[in-house]
Amino acid sequence: MIRDGDTRVLQPIGTIRTAFSRKEDAPAQGALRPEGVGTIEVLPEYIDALDSVDTFSHLILLYALDRPESVQMRPVPLLGDSPTGLFATRHPARPNGIGLTVVSLLAREGATLTVGMVDMLDQTPLLDIKPYVPTFDAFPEASEGWFAGCRDRAATPGRA
């Protein structure tokens, strides 16, 4: 719990490397460009924490959105037509600058993970890795909210 006056400092556990140096180059969601490949370089002190990670096909990455934009309370979301409340989107201009992406794990070599479906910028600080477990993380019956029916639409110009 964070109490009044407390400051919690999150320390990166590694760095995410991708081919995307600018926001305009990166897909809005990695699943929209599954061929996008990147690497995760985990700091040496966390290499033991990678034990058995390669038994999973997908991982959840939590990372710092370290190139902040001003927070937008009602951005126009990817595939959306009108402003929507920030917390009903995955827009990156967020109050606490925490990003989340599910990636496919392609390979592990020591402290380096090769992953697919990346959507983050090169040299993004990695905060945490969690296994994607369909039993806990997939809810096919879940409502898609305003996104329902947008799956086959073209992305907003400039966002792929």
C-alpha positions in Angstrom: 0.0 0.0 0.0 1.2 3.5 -0.7 0.4 5.9 2.1 0.4 9.7 2.1 4.0 10.9 2.0 5.4 7.6 0.9 7.4 7.4 -2.2 7.9 4.1 -4.0 10.6 4.1 -6.6 10.4 1.4 -9.2 13.8 0.1 -10.4 14.1 -1.4 -13.9 15.0 -5.1 -14.0 16.2 -4.8 -17.6 15.8 -3.1 -20.9 13.5 -3.8 -23.9 15.2 -3.4 -27.3 13.1 -3.0 -30.4 13.4 -1.5 -33.9 11.0 1.3 -32.9 12.8 4.6 -32.0 9.7 6.8 -32.5 6.1 6.4 -31.3 5.0 6.8 -34.9 7.0 3.7 -35.9 5.6 1.4 -33.3 2.2 -0.4 -33.6 -0.5 0.7 -31.2 -0.8 -2.9 -30.1 1.8 -5.7 -30.6 -0.9 -8.1 -31.6 -1.6 -5.9 -34.7 1.9 -6.6 -35.9 2.8 -10.0 -34.5 6.0 -10.2 -36.7 7.5 -7.4 -34.7 10.5 -8.9 -32.8 12.6 -7.5 -30.0 14.8 -8.5 -27.2 14.7 -8.2 -23.4 18.0 -7.8 -21.7 17.5 -8.7 -18.0 20.0 -7.3 -15.6 22.5 -9.9 -14.3 21.2 -9.8 -10.7 17.8 -11.1 -12.0 19.1 -14.0 -14.2 18.0 -16.6 -11.6 14.5 -15.2 -11.7 14.3 -16.3 -15.4 14.4 -20.0 -14.3 11.6 -21.8 -16.1 10.3 -18.7 -17.9 11.0 -20.5 -21.2 8.4 -23.1 -20.4 5.7 -20.4 -21.3 4.8 -19.4 -24.8 3.7 -15.9 -23.8 4.8 -13.3 -21.2 3.2 -10.2 -19.7 5.6 -7.3 -19.6 5.2 -4.3 -17.4 7.4 -1.3 -18.4 7.9 2.4 -17.9 6.4 4.7 -20.4 9.6 6.8 -20.1 8.9 9.3 -22.9 5.9 10.9 -21.3 3.2 12.8 -23.1 0.7 15.0 -21.3 -2.0 12.9 -19.7 -5.2 13.0 -21.8 -8.3 12.2 -19.8 -10.4 11.6 -23.0 -8.2 10.6 -25.9 -9.4 9.2 -29.2 -8.4 5.6 -29.0 -7.0 3.3 -31.7 -9.9 2.3 -33.9 -12.2 4.8 -32.1 -14.1 7.7 -33.6 -14.6 9.9 -30.6 -12.9 10.8 -27.3 -13.2 8.1 -24.6 -12.3 8.1 -21.0 -8.5 7.3 -20.6 -9.2 4.3 -18.3 -11.4 2.7 -21.0 -8.4 2.8 -23.5 -4.8 1.6 -23.7 -3.6 5.1 -24.7 0.0 5.6 -23.5 -0.4 9.1 -22.0 -1.3 7.9 -18.5 -0.9 9.3 -15.0 1.6 6.8 -13.8 3.3 5.9 -17.0 3.1 2.1 -16.7 2.7 0.1 -19.9 1.6 -3.5 -20.3 2.0 -5.8 -23.3 1.6 -9.5 -23.8 4.4 -10.8 -26.0 5.2 -14.2 -27.5 8.4 -15.8 -26.1 10.5 -16.9 -29.1 13.8 -17.8 -27.3 15.9 -17.5 -24.2 19.7 -17.3 -24.2 21.0 -16.5 -20.7 19.7 -13.2 -19.6 18.3 -12.3 -23.1 14.8 -13.1 -24.2 13.7 -12.8 -27.8 10.0 -11.8 -28.0 7.4 -11.2 -30.6 4.4 -8.9 -30.8 6.4 -5.9 -29.5 4.9 -2.4 -29.4 7.3 -0.6 -27.1 10.0 1.8 -28.0 13.7 0.9 -28.1 15.5 1.1 -24.8 12.3 1.0 -22.7 12.9 0.3 -19.0 11.4 -3.1 -18.1 9.8 -3.2 -14.6 8.5 -6.8 -14.4 7.8 -10.0 -16.2 4.9 -12.3 -15.5 3.9 -15.5 -17.2 0.8 -15.4 -19.4 -1.4 -18.2 -18.1 -4.6 -18.6 -20.2 -6.4 -20.2 -17.2 -6.0 -16.9 -15.3 -5.5 -14.3 -18.0 -7.9 -15.2 -20.8 -11.6 -14.5 -20.5 -13.2 -15.3 -24.0 -16.6 -14.3 -22.6 -15.4 -10.8 -21.5 -17.1 -7.7 -22.9 -15.0 -5.6 -25.3 -16.9 -2.4 -24.4 -16.7 0.3 -27.1 -14.1 -1.8 -29.0 -16.8 -4.5 -29.9 -17.2 -4.5 -33.7 -14.0 -2.6 -34.3 -11.7 -5.6 -34.8 -11.8 -5.5 -38.6 -11.6 -1.7 -38.9 -8.5 0.1 -40.3 -6.5 1.9 -37.6 -6.6 5.6 -37.3 -4.2 7.1 -39.8 -0.7 7.2 -38.5 -1.4 4.3 -36.1 -0.9 0.7 -37.1 
